[in-house]
Amino acid sequence: MRAGRSWRLATGLAAVVVAVVVAVLIVGGRSEDRADPEGGDVPTTPRSLAFVVSEHVDLEPTRAGVDWAADNYRRLFPHPKRAVAASTNFAGDGNIVVVGVSPEREKVGPSCDDGFCADLGDGVRLAWDELAPEEDPGLVVVVAELDTHTVVLRYSGPAITGDPRDLDLPIPVDTMVDIVTDPRVAPTTSQEAVDSGEEIDFWLDGNPVV
């Protein structure tokens, strides 16, 4: 990882291949109200995060859970116990995402000293590390600092050879932005998201996702 990414290095995520989130309840289907989701006042769970993320990603989730990688993402925030995180692999081992949600801001925000970042507007920032041949495929991070909470999403697996907005990624940047700005990806969510999260069938309790 580059020195400019101290906000991730401090959490030990630089050496982690991580993953986020998870599952489709209706086989072959997506929620019809995905385009206009509504949040709620029910406490968010890792499983509910997994359900919501799976609605956005047009790949098959293979396994999901709360592992040491997701726990590291909770530690991005001043009080980790107030944060919720989940991790998952999509379409085998090649598309790995992790999402953390907290009512607090990150301990250290991303540095743009090396130019590998962009302000997408409305409190959303994009940052990335590029491919290091034979060492690291690179990664993409999207951060949303919203009125009531912060969401941090990390995507790794595919080779990042430039600005991820210009790459044909299996999980596009637009999809990542949709995830971090979904009102159900927050400290509280809808009862439907929580109930649906409880029904996902490949959540790995007590087992590592990676």
C-alpha positions, -999 to 999 in steps of 0.1 A, spaced: 0 0 0 11 36 -6 23 58 23 -6 81 15 -30 55 27 -22 58 64 -58 57 73 -60 21 62 -25 11 73 -33 21 108 -60 -5 110 -39 -33 96 -61 -36 65 -33 -33 41 -24 -70 45 -60 -81 45 -79 -96 17 -114 -88 27 -149 -92 18 -183 -80 23 -217 -90 22 -241 -112 8 -274 -128 -1 -304 -129 -24 -336 -141 -7 -356 -146 -39 -338 -170 -63 -328 -151 -94 -346 -120 -82 -339 -85 -68 -362 -64 -46 -386 -44 -68 -382 -14 -45 -344 -12 -48 -346 20 -68 -364 38 -40 -353 21 -7 -364 34 27 -345 32 59 -360 27 94 -355 28 131 -345 -8 137 -308 -14 147 -288 -26 118 -273 -60 120 -244 -76 100 -269 -98 83 -291 -69 73 -261 -52 57 -254 -84 38 -290 -86 25 -290 -49 13 -256 -52 -4 -266 -83 -22 -296 -65 -37 -272 -40 -54 -245 -65 -66 -254 -84 -98 -231 -113 -88 -238 -145 -69 -227 -142 -32 -208 -173 -22 -202 -168 15 -206 -140 41 -201 -133 78 -185 -113 105 -148 -123 106 -115 -107 117 -115 -86 85 -149 -71 92 -139 -65 128 -109 -45 115 -133 -23 96 -152 -16 127 -120 -3 142 -118 24 116 -141 43 140 -134 58 175 -159 35 192 -159 1 174 -188 -13 194 -210 14 179 -201 3 144 -215 -26 123 -197 -44 96 -200 -75 74 -178 -91 47 -185 -114 18 -172 -130 -14 -192 -127 -46 -188 -150 -76 -162 -172 -60 -130 -157 -46 -125 -128 -71 -148 -101 -59 -144 -92 -22 -162 -64 -4 -163 -52 32 -187 -25 45 -186 -7 79 -213 16 92 -210 39 122 -228 70 136 -192 84 140 -166 98 116 -135 77 108 -105 82 130 -84 93 101 -98 103 67 -82 93 33 -52 113 21 -51 124 -15 -15 133 -16 -7 108 -44 -38 118 -65 -55 84 -63 -88 98 -51 -118 118 -61 -146 138 -45 -178 124 -59 -200 150 -42 -227 148 -16 -202 136 10 -190 106 -10 -152 101 -17 -135 75 -39 -99 63 -33 -79 35 -48 -45 18 -48 -33 5 -81 -19 -29 -91 15 -38 -78 26 -66 -101 31 -99 -83 23 -82 -50 -11 -67 -48 -41 -64 -72 -50 -30 -58 -83 -20 -42 -111 5 -43 -125 23 -12 -157 44 -12 -165 66 19 -198 83 25 -199 109 53 -236 116 56 -257 137 79 -262 110 106 -235 84 99 -205 72 79 -202 43 56 -169 28 44 -168 2 16 -137 -16 3 -137 -37 -28 -107 -59 -38 -100 -88 -62 -98 -74 -97 -67 -57 -109 -69 -19 -104 -49 -4 -133 -61 32 -132 -91 53 -121 -117 26 -112 -144 47 -128 -127 40 -162 -124 3 -156 -148 -25 -165 -151 -38 -130 -174 -67 -120 -188 -44 -93 -188 -9 -108 -181 23 -89 -217 34 -94 -229 3 -76 -205 10 -47 -219 45 -45 -255 32 -45 -246 9 -16 -230 35 6 -258 59 1 -286 34 5 -306 46 35 -308 11 48 -270 10 51 -269 31 83 -269 25 120 -306 18 118 -324 1 90 -358 -12 80 -375 -42 97 -377 -59 63 -339 -57 59 -333 -72 93 -359 -100 87 -345 -107 53 -310 -108 66 -319 -135 91 -330 -157 61 -298 -157 41 -286 -192 37 -248 -190 34 -240 -168 64 -210 -184 82 -214 -180 119 -181 -181 137 -161 -189 105 -138 -168 85 -151 -154 52 -118 -151 35 
